[in-house]
Amino acid sequence: MSMSSLVALQKTPASSKKMDCSSKLQVPRSVVNGHAESTFSTGRGAWSDPIFVQDPYLRVHGLAPALNYSQQIFEGMKAFMTWSGELQIFRPQQHAARFARSALEIGIPPVPENLFLQAVHMAVSLNKQYVPPYGHNGAALYIRPLAFASGPSVNLSPSEEYTFCVYVLPVPGLSPNATIGLKALVMDDSDRVATLGTGHVKVGGNYATSTAIMTKTKAQGYDLSLYLDSMTHNFIDEFSTSAFVAVQTRPTTTLIVADAPSILPSIIVDSLCELARSQFGWAVIRRRIPFDEIETFDEVFAVGTAFIATPIRSITRLSTTEHIQFVANYQAEDSVYAQLTDALQKIQHNIIEDRWGWMVKV
């Protein structure tokens, strides 16, 4: 999107600050130029044109339904600097569509796709100097669109005002140590979401307990939590903030993706499945996965926007004393994990052809 198509700035962006990438990539986590912001009022009946705001803090009424009743949605996506110096965003239209589905689920006026994309392009282009350069193991500019009910209300009735923002944050890539594999702990004493709840959309309430649970999980010596279905605790749901994908290499290489009405449709999972089918000729199966089947898998990884895929070294279920280890060498070039993540990263950085039109230039 050209600068001429952007709405006039509310404030002039702060002077550029270059990141020092001469040795180990250091990314500032709090200082960027600003964010894009739009509001919806019931009187106007539409979202306003986005403006660029330097102040990272939002002025929100203490009785806003977002604060009191978790009427809030968000997305997570990334922009990358390619090897040729072009700035591109990964699959923004798909994130816009999921954002709209989440909004409808909890009573927020959906943000039109063109407004969503305009705000994302505004936030990214006006923070361009904070995009990590190519060559730093997947480092990127993380993009966080969010929308919430911001008008005061103590009744469970539609708010008179809603706010839509797009924040950005430079983030490093996956640590080389993480490719060895993480240890997951099964959550038998808590559920991620209800079977017929909001697990299929991206709302803040789905993650409200994650901080406390992850703190407890790590205190027990594990790296992440794995949830089972809330009705029977017999089937795989998701990891704390990422999808469950498994690999069986016999008789033929097959990706098996946990699928259920309570699982969030993952854009990264969709991308990896497409690569598996069309790039490598592997089979892809989406279905419910019984927990008892885990021991038959050759590879397991947690999939999400943060690091594409994070390999799992073991899964432990304390309630049944089960401890399942995966002996795959995830760092080997011929592992399914390595082949898929390498292919997707090369598309994101314009090293190989993007046959699917996933990357959108800024």
Secondary structure, 3 states (H helix, E strand, C coil): CCHHHCCCCCCCCCCCCCCCCCCCCCCCCCCCCCEEEEEEECCCCEECCCEEECCCCCCCCCCCHHHHHCCEEECCEEEEECCCCCEEEECHHHHHHHHHHHHHHCCCCCCCHHHHHHHHHHHHHCCHHHCCCCCCCCCEEEEEEEEEECCCCCCCCCCCEEEEEEEEEEECCCCHHHHHCEEEEEECCCCCCCCCCCCCCCEHHHHCCHHHHHHHHHHCCCCEEEEECCCCCCEEEEECCCEEEEEECCCCCEEEEECCCCCCCCHHHHHHHHHHHHCCCCEEEEECCEHHHHHHCCEEEEEECCCEEEEEEEEEEHHHCEEEECCCCCCCCCCHHHHHHHHHHHHHCCCCCCCCCCEEEC
